[in-house]
């Protein structure tokens, strides 16, 4: 079984290192989340139940 070394590191942060933009409707955002890689930020006006 081959494992990804990046996933094994316990010292990596859960957010991007650089701030490079803003949300167009930040006041309307109810729920925000980064994708698995951490390069895209998603926002929604309705909170989804899992």
Order of alpha helices (4+ residues) and beta strands (2+ residues): alpha-beta-beta
